[in-house]
Amino acid sequence: MTNEQMKSGRYLRWHKARRRISWILARLAEGRTVQIATQTRAVRYTAKHAAMFKATKSGAFVRRGKAWDCIDHTNLTAA
């Protein structure tokens, strides 16, 4: 496969997810609290929740029970 045949932005979502998760994990490692907020709900995570995050080719996810919630288009703040 040549460069011309590759789709532009093929791994862009995965790249953004890895950067988002690494930002979250860095803040948690500093001992800070990370808040993930949507239009209707906000959840705070501390260092003990670090294992609940993952990045895949489909996006950034956080564990909710046995399911995974996508956090690609949420608001992140660290306190």
N, C-alpha and C positions, 0 to 999 in steps of 0.2 A: 504494500500500500504506500503510495506516495503522499507527500504533504498536501497536494492539490485534492486528493481523494478523501482526506480526512474532514470530518464535519467540524466547523469552527465552534468552539465552546463545548466540545464533547465531554470534557471532564470538569467543566466550570462549576456545576452544582456540587460536585464532590469536593472540589477545592475550597469553595465557600463554606461548606459544612465543616471541613477540617479546621479552617481558620476560626470559625464560630465556636466549635467545641474546644479548641486549644485556648481561646480567650476565656471561656468559662472555667476551664480547669486551672488556668493560671491564676484567676481571681480566687478560686476556692483554695488553691495551694498557699496563697498569701494570707489566708484566714478570713477573707471577706465573705460576705453573703451576696449571692447572685439572685436577682429577681427576674423571672421570665413572665412577661405580661402580654395578654391578648386584649381584645376590646372588652371582654367580659370577666376575665379572671387573671389573677396574679399569684404566682407561687414563688416562695423563697427557698433557696437551696444553700446548704452549708457544706463544709469540707467532707462530712460523712456521706454526702450524696454523690460524690465524684464518680462512683462506678455506675451511676444511672444514665450517663451520657454516652452517645456514640455517633460517629459520622460514617455514612455509607454513600454509595453513588446516588442514592435516592434523596439524600439530604441529611440534616442534623436531627437527632431524635433524643428524647428523654423518656425514661421508663415510667409507665403508669400502670402499676399492678403487673399483669402479664402482657400488657400491650405497650406499644411504643408510639408516642405522640411526636409529630413533626414540629420543630421549633424554627423552621427556616424564616418565617415572616412574623416573628414576634419581637417585642421590644425587650432589650437586655439592659439591666442596670446593675451596678455593683455598689454595695454599701459597706 
